[in-house]
Amino acid sequence: MSFLRLQAVSRRFGQVAALDAVDLAVPEGSRTAILGPSGSGKSTLLRIVGGFETPDSGRITLGGDLLAEGPRTVPAHLRGIGLVAQEGALFPHLSVADNIGFGLPRATPGREARIAVLLAMVELDPSMLRRRPDQLSGGQQQRVALARALARKPRLMLLDEPFSALDTGLRASTRKAVADLLAAEGITTILVTHDQAEALSFADQVVLLREGRLLQAGKPRDLYLQPRDTTVATFFGEAVILPARLSGGWAECALGRVPLTRPDPRARAEIMLRPEQIALLPTGTEAAEVRARVEAVEFGGASCGVAVRLQRAEDGGRAPRLELRCSYLTAPPVGSLVRLAVSGQAHPLLPAGEGRP
Ligand SMILES: Nc1ncnc2c1ncn2[C@@H]1O[C@H](COP(=O)(O)OP(=O)(O)OP(=O)(O)O)[C@@H](O)[C@H]1O
């Protein structure tokens, strides 16, 4: 059952529809990542859920309680929602202990012990309690901000790009620590991020917004392997998109006959595969094999980009060029002939804008 529910939530700023009739269901204890290009409405959505912004129309409920019905809203401090912002926004003049304990009244029994437990939960050393925020690293500051948000035992945690100021290694380890902690505590969480890989690895549900509209919501694997249309497909990484004839759950395309992820009643459609589904192998002697000529190889560390031109076209068009990947250890030379082996299924795409939820 969904814990947080948004129904037809809209918000305009002058001519701009920051959110346009967004429906969203977030199950209890789950982690949802909101993703989208700059200006797509991610922060507006988070701020409306947190109670820092008011919707023009639509309805929001949390655990059955009404939070907003159009512009009539419950104030932020009565929602039981925690927020960790991009820069942590710690109080610079307060110690770590006082930052964490900020929302706990001084007279709370066991206050000091609770602060110590919260610090341990975010895996910081007790010696840090007396430090000020400027004596901590960026990752440590974000952990303190999380501990502060956890102190009031929120029903819902909102994370607004909390890892974006951290460098790559620290970012991954902090993200994992935060994800593990929130899962262990069973706290329903919404993360706003620009980072596709972060969204796919952090969340149970990924939501893609564009221009205030929800393009697709689903499990990370489904958004990656079964995107609704080309926009969603290319947002989540490199995609091989080819025209195909469809019949009986199969696609006939320049890569041969490939099974579909689901039956599709259309006779023709574009299909999508991820580059890692296509292996580059030495050519054999089979006449039916799919062959391609290597046109370019780009070294990229662990994996190389390999551009190949298929030797066959569908319907007499120009043979497609595919951008594939392989290990630098097995990268074929430019100009050589290779065989392509497809694994998994191809996903039929809808024309842009069709069949939105
Ligand atoms: N207070 C405001 N006044 C006017 N326009 C606003 C306001 N807040 C947001 N907008 C506009 O609403 C749209 C959505 O903004 P929002 O900040 O939600 O996007 P975002 O996806 O979070 O972007 P970013 O990734 O750049 O933070 C943008 O066009 C933005 O300019």
The ligand as an SDF file (V2000), in Angstrom:
LIG
                    3D

 31 33  0  0  0  0  0  0  0  0999 V2000
   10.2160   30.3500   -6.6650 N   0  0  0  0  0  0  0  0  0  0  0  0
   10.1850   30.2530   -7.9950 C   0  0  0  0  0  0  0  0  0  0  0  0
    9.8330   31.3080   -8.7610 N   0  0  0  0  0  0  0  0  0  0  0  0
    9.7560   31.2260  -10.1080 C   0  0  0  0  0  0  0  0  0  0  0  0
   10.0540   30.1010  -10.8000 N   0  0  0  0  0  0  0  0  0  0  0  0
   10.4190   29.0190  -10.1130 C   0  0  0  0  0  0  0  0  0  0  0  0
   10.5170   29.0360   -8.6720 C   0  0  0  0  0  0  0  0  0  0  0  0
   10.9010   27.7980   -8.2720 N   0  0  0  0  0  0  0  0  0  0  0  0
   11.0500   27.0550   -9.3890 C   0  0  0  0  0  0  0  0  0  0  0  0
   10.7600   27.7860  -10.4930 N   0  0  0  0  0  0  0  0  0  0  0  0
   10.8010   27.2900  -11.8890 C   0  0  0  0  0  0  0  0  0  0  0  0
   10.0910   26.0600  -11.9340 O   0  0  0  0  0  0  0  0  0  0  0  0
   10.7830   25.1330  -12.7700 C   0  0  0  0  0  0  0  0  0  0  0  0
   11.1390   23.8960  -11.9620 C   0  0  0  0  0  0  0  0  0  0  0  0
   12.1260   24.2540  -11.0020 O   0  0  0  0  0  0  0  0  0  0  0  0
   12.7900   23.2240   -9.9690 P   0  0  0  0  0  0  0  0  0  0  0  0
   13.7300   23.9840   -9.1100 O   0  0  0  0  0  0  0  0  0  0  0  0
   11.7220   22.4500   -9.3240 O   0  0  0  0  0  0  0  0  0  0  0  0
   13.5810   22.2810  -10.9800 O   0  0  0  0  0  0  0  0  0  0  0  0
   14.7240   21.2020  -10.6480 P   0  0  0  0  0  0  0  0  0  0  0  0
   14.3930   20.0110  -11.4850 O   0  0  0  0  0  0  0  0  0  0  0  0
   14.8480   21.0040   -9.1860 O   0  0  0  0  0  0  0  0  0  0  0  0
   16.0070   21.9300  -11.2170 O   0  0  0  0  0  0  0  0  0  0  0  0
   17.5640   21.8070  -10.7540 P   0  0  0  0  0  0  0  0  0  0  0  0
   17.9480   20.3950  -11.0740 O   0  0  0  0  0  0  0  0  0  0  0  0
   18.2460   22.8000  -11.6240 O   0  0  0  0  0  0  0  0  0  0  0  0
   17.6190   22.1260   -9.2850 O   0  0  0  0  0  0  0  0  0  0  0  0
   11.9930   25.8610  -13.3260 C   0  0  0  0  0  0  0  0  0  0  0  0
   11.6580   26.3570  -14.6090 O   0  0  0  0  0  0  0  0  0  0  0  0
   12.2100   26.9860  -12.3320 C   0  0  0  0  0  0  0  0  0  0  0  0
   12.8030   28.0900  -12.9630 O   0  0  0  0  0  0  0  0  0  0  0  0
  1  2  1  0
  2  3  1  0
  2  7  2  0
  3  4  2  0
  4  5  1  0
  5  6  2  0
  6  7  1  0
  6 10  1  0
  7  8  1  0
  8  9  2  0
  9 10  1  0
 10 11  1  0
 11 12  1  0
 11 30  1  0
 12 13  1  0
 13 14  1  0
 13 28  1  0
 14 15  1  0
 15 16  1  0
 16 17  2  0
 16 18  1  0
 16 19  1  0
 19 20  1  0
 20 21  2  0
 20 22  1  0
 20 23  1  0
 23 24  1  0
 24 25  2  0
 24 26  1  0
 24 27  1  0
 28 29  1  0
 28 30  1  0
 30 31  1  0
M  END
$$$$
